[in-house]
Amino acid sequence: MDHKPTSTERDPRWQSVLGRDKVADGAFVYAVKTTGIYCRPSCPSRNAKPENVIFFASPADAEVAGYRSCQRCNPKGHSSTEANVAIVAAACRLIENSDVLPKLDDLAASVGMSASYFHRQFKVTTGLTPKAYGAAHRMKKVRAELSDAETSVSSAIYGAGFNSNSRFYEQSDEVLGMTPTVYKQGGKDADIRFAVGQCSLGAILVARSSKGICAIALDDDPERLIHELQDRFPKANLLGGDAEFEKLIAHIVGLVEAPRVGLDLPLDIRGTAFQQRVWQALREIPVGETATYADIAQRIGQPTSVRAVAQACGANKIAVAIPCHRVVRSDGALSGYRWGVDRKRALLEKEAQA
């Protein structure tokens, strides 16, 4: 006889409980009728039978109904994960405020953890090692310094904590997309060809540097798209599209309207090593399919870095070609999208039809 799903099994929150979804913590709690206890969605305790489970919007609602707080996952206070997140956040501030990257042992001691446990928790929370986080922060500081007209290139590099110009220049092209001098000059003399077209999702801007496509953006207002590009590189040579570039625009509009066309073109992708791993994983999601943030975290070998994966998706500036629109929440709901949730829904519908 076929099993008839219970009301609990039909509830999307049940999937969060089965998957011990930490992202769902705080959204609701569930209680077990046979034990009289309520828990977080991520509680590591053995799953109860669905017919014995009831959901509540908050711990207060569960207690009004007569249920007691679980001592293992502590749904009323900070979970162990939340406590570790707070500790890692403190370590991040320490790294950011230090002229020289602190040693791993010193960082761990400052937050009362062993070096190995701290290293593991830091990577789980941020998606980066402490060393990589420090390097990313230095690069961010360099970009800010280079934007200051009164600061020389050398001062910006040393001020960000690099011990020599040569060590920075080894990484500058990947991170800045150009030399520090050209970046400081607002992209002066860097050629960026662009054009704006129209598709079913509104205006679409495509920009290409010497390395490849560096932007695909969507908006209702084409002027806003151009202004955003100008703000990024105020002194670059922004060149209008020629006949060859118009073909590229048409190809990308075709990718929006007929997703199975595919896009086999070089991309100028700038981001941290973690972000690039996430973006590569997004490009491997087949047309017409979706993945959750947890799925992507699993695929890149960091199953607990769900929040960091979501942040990397949000940092993507190349719409459609890096298909962050194919990532959904664990309950199947559509989460935020840089170019609007309505566009995300429309893209997914087109791909499902294709």
N, C-alpha and C positions, 0 to 999 in steps of 0.2 A: 504494500500500500504506500502511495506517495506521501512523503512528509509534507504537511501543510505548515508553512512558516507561521510562527507566533507573531503577535503584534510587536514584540520586542525585536525579533529578527528582521522585521520589515522596517524598523526604525534605523535611519542611517547612523545614529549614534552607537548602535550595537557594533558596527564595523570598527569604530574608533576604539571601543572596549576590547574587541578581539585582537586588534592590532596594537593595543597598548600605546595609543597615539598621544605622545607628549604635547603635540600641538593643540590637542583638544582640551588639555588641562585648563581649568578656569571657565570653560564654556558650559560645563554641566558636571554633575556627579551622578553616580549610579549606586543604588542600594540593593542589597540581597535580602529577600524576605526571610529566608531560612536562618540567617545569622544575625539579622538586625543591625548590620553594619553598612555604611556607605563609603565609597571610594572615589579616587580620581580615575579618569579613563585610562591613565597609564599605570595603574596599580599592578605590581608584578605578581600579585596573588593569583592562584589558579582560577580560571574563569568559572563562574557559576552557570547553572543551567538557565537558558534565556527566560523560561517561564517563571523563574524566581527573581528576575531583575526588574527594577523599576527606576526610571530616570527622574532627576530633579534638577531644576535650574541652578540651585546654589546649595551650599552646605546648610544654610539656615533653613531652607525649605525641607531638607531631609531630616533635620533635627526636630522640626515642628511635627513631622510625621512619625517621630518616635525612634529614628535610627541614630546609631552611635558612630563617631568618627573612627575610621580605620587607623590603627596604630602603625601600620607599615608604610602607607603612602602619605599619611598626614594631610588629608584634603583641606583642613582648616588653616594650615600654616604653609610655610615654605617647604616644598619638596626638596629632596636631596639635589635634584637637577637645578632647581631655582637657586638653592644656596650656592652651588658650584658656579652658576652663571654670575651671581653677584661677586664671588671671589675672583673669577676670571676678569670681570669688568674692572675690578680694582687693580688687577695686574696690568691690564691694558692702559689704564691711566698712568701707572708707574712707568711703563715703557715709553709712553708718549711724552712724559715730563722729564725724561732722562736724556742728557746730552749724548751718552754712550749707552748702547743696549746692555742692560744688566745681564749678568750671567744667569743661567738657568737655575743653579742652586740658590742664588741669592733671591730670585723671584719667588721660588717655591717656599723658601724660608720666610719671606715677608708675609705670605698668606697662610702659613702653618701647614703646608703639605710637603710630602716627599717629592723629590724632583721628578720621578717617573710618573707618579699619580697626577701631579700638576701638569706635566707635559701632555698627558693623555686627555685630561679634562679641558685644557686650553684648546687643543686641536678639535675636540668634540664640539665645543661651544662656538669657536670662531671659524673653524674650517681650515685654520692655519697653525703652524707651529709658532711658539713665541718668537723665534728668530725671523720667520717669514713675516709675521705681523709687524715686527720692528722694521723690517726692510720696506714693507708697504707703507708704513707711517712715514718713514724717511722720504720716500718718493712723493707722498702727498705734501710733505713739508717743502720739498724742492719745488714742486709745481706752484705752491703758494708764494715762495720766495721769488721765483722767476717772474711772477706776475707783478712784483714790486719794481717800478721803474728805477728806484734808487739803489737797488741791490745788484751787484755784479754777478755774473754766472759763477765765478769761483766762490764768491761769498755765499751764494745760495747752496752750492754743493757742500762746502765745509760746514755751513751753518746747520745743515740737515743731518750732520753726523758722519758724512763720508770722510774717510781718512786720506783719500787721494782722488784727483779728477779721473784718473784712468779707471778706477773701480766703478765710478758712476757711469762713465761713457760706455762701458761694456753693456750696460742695461738700458741706456737712455732711449735708444731707437725703439725698443720693444714697448717701453712704458709711455714715452711721449709721442712716438710716431715720427720723430724728427730730432735733430740735434738740439741740445739745451739752448743754444744761441738763437736758433730759429723759433723755438717755442717761446722764449722770453720776448721776442719781437712780435708775438701774437700770430705766429705762423708766417712771418714776413717771407715773401718769395717762395713759399710752399704752394704748389699748384693743387688746388682742389676743384675738380670739375663737378658740377651739379646740375640738376634739372628737376622741375616739378611737373608732375602729371596728374591725371585724375583716374580714379578707380572706383569701384562700388563702395569702398570704405571712406571715400572723400579724397582730399588732396594727398599725394604721396611724393616725398622728396627723396631722391637718391643722390648720394655724394660719393666720389671716388678719389682717393689719394693715389700717389704713385705705387703704393703697396696693394691696393685693392679697394673694395667697397668699404667705406668707413661709416656710412649712415644710411639707414632706410627709416624714414619717419612718416607718421600718419597724423593728419589733423583735418579739421573742417576748414581752417583758414590757411591757405597757401602762404600768405605773407608771414604768418607766425613761424612757419617752418623755416623760411629763409632767414628771418631775424635770429632764430636760435642757432643756425649754422654760422651766421656772422658773429654772434656773440662768442662762439667757441674759438674762432680764428679771425679776429678783427683785422689782422694785417696780411692774411693769406691772399693769394691770387685766386679769388673765387671766379671760376670760368664757367660761362654758360655752356650748355650741352650742344655739341655739334651733331651732325647726322648720325655718326657712329654711336654717340652717347644716347641719342634718342632711341636707338635700337635696344640699348640696355634698359632704358626706362620701360619700353614696351615689353621686354622680356620679364621684368619684375612685376609689371602690372598683370601679365599673363600668369605669373606665379600666384598672385592673389586670386585671380578669377578661376584659374584651372590649376589647383595645387599639385597635381601629379606631373606637371610639366618639369618640375625640379629646377634647381639652380646650381650649376657647376661653374662658379666663378670665384676668383680669389677674394678673400675678405681681409680687411685691415682691422684685426681684432686687438684691442688694447685692454688689458686687465691683469689682475693678479693671476698667479698660477692656479689657484683654486677656482676663480671665476672661469678661466679658460677650460678647465676640466668639465665644469658644469655646462658651459656653452657647447662643448663638443658632444656631451651626452645628449643635449637637447637636439642636436642635429641628427642624432641617430634614432630619434623617435619616428617611426614610419608615418607617412601621410594617412590621415583618417584614424589615428590612434592617439590616446592620451596617456600620460603618466602622472603620478602624484609626486609631490616634493620628496616624499619618503622613498619612492622608487628611484629617483635620480640620486639621492644620497646613497642608496644601496649600490647603484651602478658605478659610482666613482669610488666605492670602497670606504665610505664614511657614513654608515647608516644612522648615526645620531646627529648628523649635521644638517637637520632638516631646515632650521631657521636660516643657516648660512646659505643653503641652496636657494631658498626663497629670495634672499637678498641679492644673490648673484643673478637670478632671473630678472629682478627689478632693475639691475644695473645694465642690462643688455640694451644697446642702442641701435641694433640692426634688426628691425622687425622682419618677420616672415622667414628670412633666410636663416636666422637663428631662432627657431620656432618656440619661444618661451610661451606662446599662446597654447601650446599643447600640454602644459603642466596645470593640473587642477588639484584641488584639496582632496584629502583622503576620503571625504564623503561625496566626492564628485562635483561639488559646487565650484563655480568659477571664482577665483580670487582676483586681486588687483592686477591690472595690466597697464603698462606705461601709456599706451595709446587708447585706453578706455575699455571697460569690460564688454560694452556692446560690440566693439570691433572684435574682441576675443571670441565672443559667442558667434559672430558672423563668420569668422575664419574657420572655426570648428565645424559649423554647419556646412560650409562649402566643402570642407575636406571629407565630412561624412557622406555627402552626396557623391563626391568624386569616387 
